[in-house]
Amino acid sequence: MPLMTAGRAGKRSRLEDQALGALLSEPTIAEAAMKAGVSESTLLRWLADPEFKARYREARHQVVELAVSGLQRAASTAVSVLVAVAEDATAPPGARASAARTILDQAFRGMEVIDLAERIEQLEQGQRGDEDA
């Protein structure tokens, strides 16, 4: 394979950045390749490259983290809406019951997650203690 000049390497880097963005926004690899201005075979070859694949994985991780952050910010509003519906005497009984059920279901799930996190932490601390011994 011929050595890349700095200009070619920079162009490829820009194309890879565009491809990463396209992979995150387009539903298919073919559409992502078209949007990035590269052939589908080039994009598939890049996806097989461990470094590019790691960058893609990190970019996807960041997108999911941003989405989760948005959901967390909206969670208190959602809880307020559920509580308001559950407490609204003029709301249809089915809506009130559904809101109350959702509140209870999510509260129990939240406790399960907290309990599991505590158990995992205890196991990890125990394992660290075993390794120190």
OpenMM code with the backbone's topology and positions (N, CA, C; nanometers):
from openmm import Vec3, app, unit

residues = "MET PRO LEU MET THR ALA GLY ARG ALA GLY LYS ARG SER ARG LEU GLU ASP GLN ALA LEU GLY ALA LEU LEU SER GLU PRO THR ILE ALA GLU ALA ALA MET LYS ALA GLY VAL SER GLU SER THR LEU LEU ARG TRP LEU ALA ASP PRO GLU PHE LYS ALA ARG TYR ARG GLU ALA ARG HIS GLN VAL VAL GLU LEU ALA VAL SER GLY LEU GLN ARG ALA ALA SER THR ALA VAL SER VAL LEU VAL ALA VAL ALA GLU ASP ALA THR ALA PRO PRO GLY ALA ARG ALA SER ALA ALA ARG THR ILE LEU ASP GLN ALA PHE ARG GLY MET GLU VAL ILE ASP LEU ALA GLU ARG ILE GLU GLN LEU GLU GLN GLY GLN ARG GLY ASP GLU ASP ALA".split()
positions = [
    Vec3(0.0853, -0.1175, 0.0000),
    Vec3(0.0000, 0.0000, 0.0000),
    Vec3(0.0896, 0.1234, 0.0000),
    Vec3(0.0639, 0.2214, -0.0874),
    Vec3(0.1489, 0.3397, -0.0922),
    Vec3(0.1318, 0.4247, 0.0334),
    Vec3(0.2414, 0.4929, 0.0678),
    Vec3(0.2350, 0.5829, 0.1823),
    Vec3(0.1445, 0.6999, 0.1496),
    Vec3(0.0692, 0.7435, 0.2491),
    Vec3(-0.0188, 0.8581, 0.2291),
    Vec3(0.0570, 0.9854, 0.2590),
    Vec3(0.0361, 1.0841, 0.1753),
    Vec3(0.0923, 1.2154, 0.2048),
    Vec3(0.0065, 1.2782, 0.3134),
    Vec3(0.0579, 1.3842, 0.3763),
    Vec3(-0.0173, 1.4517, 0.4830),
    Vec3(-0.1511, 1.5016, 0.4309),
    Vec3(-0.1535, 1.5506, 0.3069),
    Vec3(-0.2782, 1.6002, 0.2476),
    Vec3(-0.3806, 1.4904, 0.2294),
    Vec3(-0.3345, 1.3748, 0.1788),
    Vec3(-0.4260, 1.2616, 0.1596),
    Vec3(-0.4742, 1.2077, 0.2932),
    Vec3(-0.3836, 1.2024, 0.3909),
    Vec3(-0.4224, 1.1525, 0.5231),
    Vec3(-0.5257, 1.2450, 0.5854),
    Vec3(-0.5082, 1.3765, 0.5698),
    Vec3(-0.6040, 1.4724, 0.6230),
    Vec3(-0.7388, 1.4607, 0.5551),
    Vec3(-0.7374, 1.4399, 0.4229),
    Vec3(-0.8626, 1.4234, 0.3480),
    Vec3(-0.9341, 1.2967, 0.3939),
    Vec3(-0.8575, 1.1880, 0.4112),
    Vec3(-0.9194, 1.0639, 0.4570),
    Vec3(-0.9780, 1.0830, 0.5966),
    Vec3(-0.9061, 1.1531, 0.6824),
    Vec3(-0.9550, 1.1779, 0.8175),
    Vec3(-1.0875, 1.2545, 0.8126),
    Vec3(-1.0947, 1.3556, 0.7258),
    Vec3(-1.2195, 1.4319, 0.7118),
    Vec3(-1.3305, 1.3428, 0.6585),
    Vec3(-1.2973, 1.2588, 0.5614),
    Vec3(-1.3978, 1.1672, 0.5058),
    Vec3(-1.4444, 1.0670, 0.6117),
    Vec3(-1.3508, 1.0193, 0.6931),
    Vec3(-1.3891, 0.9262, 0.7999),
    Vec3(-1.4798, 0.9954, 0.9011),
    Vec3(-1.4486, 1.1203, 0.9344),
    Vec3(-1.5345, 1.1952, 1.0262),
    Vec3(-1.6741, 1.2116, 0.9668),
    Vec3(-1.6809, 1.2433, 0.8373),
    Vec3(-1.8105, 1.2557, 0.7713),
    Vec3(-1.8836, 1.1211, 0.7712),
    Vec3(-1.8075, 1.0138, 0.7498),
    Vec3(-1.8672, 0.8805, 0.7481),
    Vec3(-1.9226, 0.8445, 0.8856),
    Vec3(-1.8503, 0.8796, 0.9905),
    Vec3(-1.8996, 0.8526, 1.1256),
    Vec3(-2.0315, 0.9251, 1.1496),
    Vec3(-2.0367, 1.0515, 1.1130),
    Vec3(-2.1605, 1.1270, 1.1277),
    Vec3(-2.2735, 1.0667, 1.0464),
    Vec3(-2.2422, 1.0244, 0.9254),
    Vec3(-2.3437, 0.9647, 0.8389),
    Vec3(-2.3911, 0.8302, 0.8937),
    Vec3(-2.2994, 0.7510, 0.9473),
    Vec3(-2.3393, 0.6225, 1.0062),
    Vec3(-2.4354, 0.6423, 1.1229),
    Vec3(-2.4174, 0.7530, 1.1946),
    Vec3(-2.5035, 0.7812, 1.3087),
    Vec3(-2.6399, 0.8366, 1.2675),
    Vec3(-2.6474, 0.8932, 1.1488),
    Vec3(-2.7724, 0.9590, 1.1092),
    Vec3(-2.8511, 0.8868, 1.0006),
    Vec3(-2.7872, 0.7987, 0.9290),
    Vec3(-2.8548, 0.7321, 0.8172),
    Vec3(-2.8946, 0.5894, 0.8540),
    Vec3(-3.0054, 0.5414, 0.7982),
    Vec3(-3.0548, 0.4085, 0.8376),
    Vec3(-2.9781, 0.2898, 0.7784),
    Vec3(-2.9057, 0.3118, 0.6688),
    Vec3(-2.8318, 0.2016, 0.6069),
    Vec3(-2.6880, 0.2431, 0.5783),
    Vec3(-2.6035, 0.1431, 0.5620),
    Vec3(-2.4636, 0.1691, 0.5275),
    Vec3(-2.4546, 0.2330, 0.3895),
    Vec3(-2.5381, 0.1883, 0.2964),
    Vec3(-2.5360, 0.2450, 0.1616),
    Vec3(-2.5691, 0.3940, 0.1659),
    Vec3(-2.6709, 0.4313, 0.2424),
    Vec3(-2.7084, 0.5725, 0.2527),
    Vec3(-2.6011, 0.6534, 0.3268),
    Vec3(-2.5395, 0.5919, 0.4275),
    Vec3(-2.4322, 0.6598, 0.5004),
    Vec3(-2.3140, 0.6844, 0.4079),
    Vec3(-2.2787, 0.5859, 0.3270),
    Vec3(-2.1670, 0.6014, 0.2328),
    Vec3(-2.1963, 0.7138, 0.1342),
    Vec3(-2.3186, 0.7163, 0.0817),
    Vec3(-2.3558, 0.8198, -0.0141),
    Vec3(-2.3472, 0.9584, 0.0518),
    Vec3(-2.3991, 0.9694, 0.1728),
    Vec3(-2.3969, 1.0983, 0.2422),
    Vec3(-2.2534, 1.1423, 0.2718),
    Vec3(-2.1655, 1.0470, 0.3026),
    Vec3(-2.0264, 1.0795, 0.3359),
    Vec3(-1.9405, 1.1035, 0.2127),
    Vec3(-1.9930, 1.0659, 0.0959),
    Vec3(-1.9165, 1.0862, -0.0269),
    Vec3(-1.8109, 0.9808, -0.0510),
    Vec3(-1.8359, 0.8583, 0.0004),
    Vec3(-1.7444, 0.7466, -0.0243),
    Vec3(-1.8261, 0.6299, -0.0772),
    Vec3(-1.7574, 0.5322, -0.1330),
    Vec3(-1.8287, 0.4149, -0.1829),
    Vec3(-1.8690, 0.3258, -0.0659),
    Vec3(-1.9680, 0.2447, -0.0906),
    Vec3(-2.0129, 0.1525, 0.0134),
    Vec3(-1.9009, 0.0554, 0.0504),
    Vec3(-1.8241, 0.0097, -0.0491),
    Vec3(-1.7146, -0.0836, -0.0198),
    Vec3(-1.6073, -0.0165, 0.0658),
    Vec3(-1.5809, 0.1117, 0.0440),
    Vec3(-1.4842, 0.1844, 0.1275),
    Vec3(-1.5343, 0.1910, 0.2706),
    Vec3(-1.6615, 0.2254, 0.2860),
    Vec3(-1.7167, 0.2358, 0.4210),
    Vec3(-1.7147, 0.0999, 0.4913),
    Vec3(-1.7456, -0.0057, 0.4191),
    Vec3(-1.7400, -0.1398, 0.4785),
    Vec3(-1.5967, -0.1757, 0.5179),
    Vec3(-1.4994, -0.1365, 0.4353),
    Vec3(-1.3586, -0.1623, 0.4661),
    Vec3(-1.3182, -0.0852, 0.5927),
    Vec3(-1.3629, 0.0407, 0.6030),
    Vec3(-1.3331, 0.1193, 0.7226),
    Vec3(-1.3979, 0.0565, 0.8463),
    Vec3(-1.5191, 0.0068, 0.8322),
    Vec3(-1.5872, -0.0559, 0.9461),
    Vec3(-1.5164, -0.1828, 0.9929),
    Vec3(-1.4385, -0.2432, 0.9049),
    Vec3(-1.3616, -0.3617, 0.9423),
    Vec3(-1.2300, -0.3247, 1.0108),
    Vec3(-1.1905, -0.1973, 1.0015),
    Vec3(-1.0669, -0.1492, 1.0621),
    Vec3(-1.0889, -0.1274, 1.2121),
    Vec3(-1.0084, -0.1905, 1.2986),
    Vec3(-1.0301, -0.1787, 1.4434),
    Vec3(-1.0297, -0.0345, 1.4958),
    Vec3(-0.9438, 0.0507, 1.4429),
    Vec3(-0.9390, 0.1903, 1.4898),
    Vec3(-1.0663, 0.2659, 1.4527),
    Vec3(-1.1098, 0.2502, 1.3282),
    Vec3(-1.2328, 0.3169, 1.2847),
    Vec3(-1.3519, 0.2608, 1.3623),
    Vec3(-1.3539, 0.1294, 1.3789),
    Vec3(-1.4626, 0.0661, 1.4519),
    Vec3(-1.4687, 0.1178, 1.5958),
    Vec3(-1.3532, 0.1386, 1.6576),
    Vec3(-1.3490, 0.1920, 1.7943),
    Vec3(-1.4018, 0.3354, 1.7977),
    Vec3(-1.3651, 0.4160, 1.6980),
    Vec3(-1.4170, 0.5531, 1.6913),
    Vec3(-1.5683, 0.5525, 1.6724),
    Vec3(-1.6174, 0.4623, 1.5889),
    Vec3(-1.7613, 0.4503, 1.5645),
    Vec3(-1.8333, 0.4081, 1.6925),
    Vec3(-1.7767, 0.3111, 1.7630),
    Vec3(-1.8358, 0.2643, 1.8887),
    Vec3(-1.8424, 0.3788, 1.9903),
    Vec3(-1.7347, 0.4566, 2.0001),
    Vec3(-1.7314, 0.5699, 2.0926),
    Vec3(-1.8344, 0.6754, 2.0530),
    Vec3(-1.8469, 0.7022, 1.9238),
    Vec3(-1.9455, 0.8004, 1.8769),
    Vec3(-2.0874, 0.7539, 1.9090),
    Vec3(-2.1148, 0.6255, 1.8884),
    Vec3(-2.2481, 0.5723, 1.9226),
    Vec3(-2.2722, 0.5830, 2.0719),
    Vec3(-2.1704, 0.5532, 2.1490),
    Vec3(-2.1809, 0.5624, 2.2953),
    Vec3(-2.2161, 0.7051, 2.3368),
    Vec3(-2.1516, 0.8028, 2.2762),
    Vec3(-2.1789, 0.9429, 2.3083),
    Vec3(-2.3219, 0.9818, 2.2720),
    Vec3(-2.3706, 0.9324, 2.1579),
    Vec3(-2.5085, 0.9618, 2.1173),
    Vec3(-2.6068, 0.9050, 2.2194),
    Vec3(-2.5824, 0.7825, 2.2627),
    Vec3(-2.6718, 0.7209, 2.3604),
    Vec3(-2.6644, 0.7956, 2.4939),
    Vec3(-2.5446, 0.8346, 2.5351),
    Vec3(-2.5310, 0.9108, 2.6601),
    Vec3(-2.6091, 1.0421, 2.6533),
    Vec3(-2.6030, 1.1094, 2.5395),
    Vec3(-2.6782, 1.2341, 2.5240),
    Vec3(-2.8287, 1.2078, 2.5312),
    Vec3(-2.8726, 1.1003, 2.4690),
    Vec3(-3.0150, 1.0665, 2.4728),
    Vec3(-3.0598, 1.0339, 2.6149),
    Vec3(-2.9796, 0.9574, 2.6862),
    Vec3(-3.0130, 0.9225, 2.8242),
    Vec3(-3.0165, 1.0483, 2.9109),
    Vec3(-2.9233, 1.1393, 2.8901),
    Vec3(-2.9235, 1.2646, 2.9654),
    Vec3(-3.0522, 1.3420, 2.9414),
    Vec3(-3.0970, 1.3454, 2.8165),
    Vec3(-3.2225, 1.4133, 2.7841),
    Vec3(-3.3406, 1.3478, 2.8530),
    Vec3(-3.3409, 1.2152, 2.8553),
    Vec3(-3.4488, 1.1437, 2.9240),
    Vec3(-3.4465, 1.1707, 3.0737),
    Vec3(-3.3268, 1.1746, 3.1302),
    Vec3(-3.3167, 1.2021, 3.2731),
    Vec3(-3.3664, 1.3423, 3.3058),
    Vec3(-3.3343, 1.4393, 3.2195),
    Vec3(-3.3829, 1.5755, 3.2432),
    Vec3(-3.5352, 1.5809, 3.2350),
    Vec3(-3.5940, 1.5012, 3.1471),
    Vec3(-3.7394, 1.5023, 3.1291),
    Vec3(-3.8121, 1.4164, 3.2326),
    Vec3(-3.7389, 1.3345, 3.3071),
    Vec3(-3.8024, 1.2400, 3.3992),
    Vec3(-3.8854, 1.3096, 3.5062),
    Vec3(-3.8352, 1.4187, 3.5632),
    Vec3(-3.9115, 1.4837, 3.6702),
    Vec3(-4.0415, 1.5427, 3.6159),
    Vec3(-4.0384, 1.5933, 3.4926),
    Vec3(-4.1607, 1.6442, 3.4300),
    Vec3(-4.2590, 1.5292, 3.4081),
    Vec3(-4.2089, 1.4170, 3.3611),
    Vec3(-4.2956, 1.3014, 3.3366),
    Vec3(-4.3594, 1.2532, 3.4661),
    Vec3(-4.2817, 1.2498, 3.5728),
    Vec3(-4.3358, 1.2086, 3.7022),
    Vec3(-4.4442, 1.3071, 3.7465),
    Vec3(-4.4190, 1.4361, 3.7294),
    Vec3(-4.5176, 1.5377, 3.7670),
    Vec3(-4.6478, 1.5188, 3.6896),
    Vec3(-4.6367, 1.4884, 3.5612),
    Vec3(-4.7561, 1.4658, 3.4795),
    Vec3(-4.8319, 1.3426, 3.5289),
    Vec3(-4.7597, 1.2347, 3.5554),
    Vec3(-4.8250, 1.1136, 3.6053),
    Vec3(-4.8955, 1.1393, 3.7380),
    Vec3(-4.8291, 1.2093, 3.8287),
    Vec3(-4.8887, 1.2404, 3.9585),
    Vec3(-5.0125, 1.3282, 3.9399),
    Vec3(-5.0019, 1.4278, 3.8520),
    Vec3(-5.1159, 1.5164, 3.8278),
    Vec3(-5.2359, 1.4389, 3.7746),
    Vec3(-5.2127, 1.3470, 3.6815),
    Vec3(-5.3224, 1.2661, 3.6277),
    Vec3(-5.3792, 1.1758, 3.7359),
    Vec3(-5.2903, 1.1106, 3.8123),
    Vec3(-5.3370, 1.0194, 3.9174),
    Vec3(-5.4198, 1.0930, 4.0226),
    Vec3(-5.3882, 1.2194, 4.0495),
    Vec3(-5.4576, 1.2961, 4.1538),
    Vec3(-5.5768, 1.3760, 4.1010),
    Vec3(-5.5919, 1.3813, 3.9677),
    Vec3(-5.6988, 1.4622, 3.9083),
    Vec3(-5.8326, 1.3890, 3.9177),
    Vec3(-5.9191, 1.4371, 4.0068),
    Vec3(-6.0496, 1.3736, 4.0289),
    Vec3(-6.1392, 1.3826, 3.9066),
    Vec3(-6.1090, 1.4759, 3.8151),
    Vec3(-6.1922, 1.4903, 3.6951),
    Vec3(-6.1423, 1.4030, 3.5793),
    Vec3(-6.0246, 1.3436, 3.5937),
    Vec3(-5.9696, 1.2579, 3.4881),
    Vec3(-6.0472, 1.1270, 3.4842),
    Vec3(-6.0542, 1.0657, 3.3674),
    Vec3(-6.1230, 0.9354, 3.3594),
    Vec3(-6.0564, 0.8354, 3.4538),
    Vec3(-6.1360, 0.7497, 3.5178),
    Vec3(-6.0796, 0.6529, 3.6124),
    Vec3(-5.9694, 0.5656, 3.5512),
    Vec3(-5.9854, 0.5281, 3.4257),
    Vec3(-5.8840, 0.4453, 3.3600),
    Vec3(-5.7507, 0.5168, 3.3489),
    Vec3(-5.7560, 0.6481, 3.3194),
    Vec3(-5.6326, 0.7266, 3.3090),
    Vec3(-5.5671, 0.7396, 3.4452),
    Vec3(-5.6476, 0.7611, 3.5476),
    Vec3(-5.5942, 0.7735, 3.6833),
    Vec3(-5.5286, 0.6429, 3.7267),
    Vec3(-5.5969, 0.5320, 3.6997),
    Vec3(-5.5432, 0.4004, 3.7379),
    Vec3(-5.4147, 0.3704, 3.6606),
    Vec3(-5.4143, 0.4032, 3.5326),
    Vec3(-5.2951, 0.3793, 3.4506),
    Vec3(-5.1764, 0.4619, 3.5014),
    Vec3(-5.2010, 0.5878, 3.5351),
    Vec3(-5.0937, 0.6727, 3.5873),
    Vec3(-5.0419, 0.6181, 3.7195),
    Vec3(-5.1333, 0.5778, 3.8071),
    Vec3(-5.0928, 0.5229, 3.9370),
    Vec3(-5.0127, 0.3941, 3.9187),
    Vec3(-5.0571, 0.3084, 3.8272),
    Vec3(-4.9867, 0.1823, 3.8006),
    Vec3(-4.8466, 0.2099, 3.7470),
    Vec3(-4.8355, 0.3064, 3.6576),
    Vec3(-4.7052, 0.3417, 3.6009),
    Vec3(-4.6116, 0.3936, 3.7096),
    Vec3(-4.6641, 0.4785, 3.7967),
    Vec3(-4.5818, 0.5318, 3.9064),
    Vec3(-4.5300, 0.4175, 3.9929),
    Vec3(-4.6194, 0.3264, 4.0314),
    Vec3(-4.5779, 0.2146, 4.1167),
    Vec3(-4.4783, 0.1235, 4.0453),
    Vec3(-4.5080, 0.0894, 3.9187),
    Vec3(-4.4173, 0.0019, 3.8422),
    Vec3(-4.2772, 0.0614, 3.8342),
    Vec3(-4.2691, 0.1892, 3.8020),
    Vec3(-4.1383, 0.2519, 3.7870),
    Vec3(-4.0673, 0.2672, 3.9210),
    Vec3(-4.1431, 0.2920, 4.0268),
    Vec3(-4.0816, 0.3012, 4.1602),
    Vec3(-4.0203, 0.1670, 4.1993),
    Vec3(-4.0933, 0.0577, 4.1752),
    Vec3(-4.0396, -0.0748, 4.2081),
    Vec3(-3.9188, -0.1085, 4.1209),
    Vec3(-3.9256, -0.0775, 3.9926),
    Vec3(-3.8106, -0.1031, 3.9044),
    Vec3(-3.6895, -0.0224, 3.9483),
    Vec3(-3.7131, 0.1017, 3.9865),
    Vec3(-3.6030, 0.1847, 4.0339),
    Vec3(-3.5371, 0.1249, 4.1567),
    Vec3(-3.6181, 0.0735, 4.2492),
    Vec3(-3.5623, 0.0101, 4.3691),
    Vec3(-3.4825, -0.1152, 4.3318),
    Vec3(-3.5331, -0.1919, 4.2364),
    Vec3(-3.4604, -0.3117, 4.1924),
    Vec3(-3.3234, -0.2742, 4.1357),
    Vec3(-3.3196, -0.1690, 4.0568),
    Vec3(-3.1931, -0.1254, 3.9975),
    Vec3(-3.0972, -0.0798, 4.1071),
    Vec3(-3.1485, -0.0029, 4.2031),
    Vec3(-3.0637, 0.0429, 4.3135),
    Vec3(-3.0114, -0.0758, 4.3932),
    Vec3(-3.0995, -0.1722, 4.4229),
    Vec3(-3.0572, -0.2920, 4.4967),
    Vec3(-2.9507, -0.3705, 4.4200),
    Vec3(-2.9704, -0.3877, 4.2903),
    Vec3(-2.8718, -0.4600, 4.2091),
    Vec3(-2.7379, -0.3865, 4.2064),
    Vec3(-2.7418, -0.2558, 4.1937),
    Vec3(-2.6175, -0.1777, 4.1930),
    Vec3(-2.5434, -0.1948, 4.3255),
    Vec3(-2.6184, -0.1949, 4.4365),
    Vec3(-2.5550, -0.2131, 4.5674),
    Vec3(-2.4948, -0.3533, 4.5792),
    Vec3(-2.5664, -0.4538, 4.5290),
    Vec3(-2.5136, -0.5917, 4.5336),
    Vec3(-2.3863, -0.6038, 4.4508),
    Vec3(-2.3882, -0.5447, 4.3335),
    Vec3(-2.2694, -0.5501, 4.2474),
    Vec3(-2.1523, -0.4816, 4.3159),
    Vec3(-2.1777, -0.3663, 4.3767),
    Vec3(-2.0715, -0.2951, 4.4472),
    Vec3(-2.0153, -0.3794, 4.5609),
    Vec3(-2.1032, -0.4476, 4.6365),
    Vec3(-2.0568, -0.5325, 4.7460),
    Vec3(-1.9732, -0.6486, 4.6924),
    Vec3(-2.0174, -0.7088, 4.5816),
    Vec3(-1.9415, -0.8190, 4.5218),
    Vec3(-1.8048, -0.7712, 4.4740),
    Vec3(-1.8020, -0.6547, 4.4108),
    Vec3(-1.6746, -0.6012, 4.3629),
    Vec3(-1.5813, -0.5701, 4.4790),
    Vec3(-1.6355, -0.5149, 4.5877),
    Vec3(-1.5522, -0.4870, 4.7039),
    Vec3(-1.5009, -0.6162, 4.7648),
    Vec3(-1.5842, -0.7176, 4.7700),
    Vec3(-1.5407, -0.8487, 4.8201),
    Vec3(-1.4332, -0.9082, 4.7326),
    Vec3(-1.4493, -0.8935, 4.6015),
    Vec3(-1.3486, -0.9480, 4.5102),
    Vec3(-1.2163, -0.8734, 4.5250),
    Vec3(-1.2233, -0.7420, 4.5429),
    Vec3(-1.1005, -0.6649, 4.5638),
    Vec3(-1.0331, -0.7072, 4.6928),
    Vec3(-1.1126, -0.7341, 4.7955),
    Vec3(-1.0574, -0.7797, 4.9225),
    Vec3(-0.9890, -0.9146, 4.9077),
    Vec3(-1.0468, -1.0030, 4.8246),
    Vec3(-0.9854, -1.1349, 4.7987),
    Vec3(-0.8537, -1.1193, 4.7245),
    Vec3(-0.8478, -1.0229, 4.6310),
    Vec3(-0.7263, -1.0026, 4.5533),
    Vec3(-0.6155, -0.9450, 4.6412),
    Vec3(-0.6521, -0.8637, 4.7407),
    Vec3(-0.5526, -0.8036, 4.8298),
    Vec3(-0.4953, -0.9057, 4.9268),
    Vec3(-0.5727, -1.0109, 4.9530),
    Vec3(-0.5283, -1.1104, 5.0525),
    Vec3(-0.4178, -1.1976, 5.0017),
] * unit.nanometer
topology = app.Topology()
chain = topology.addChain("A")
for resn in residues:
    res = topology.addResidue(resn, chain)
    for name in ("N", "CA", "C"):
        topology.addAtom(name, app.Element.getBySymbol(name[0]), res)
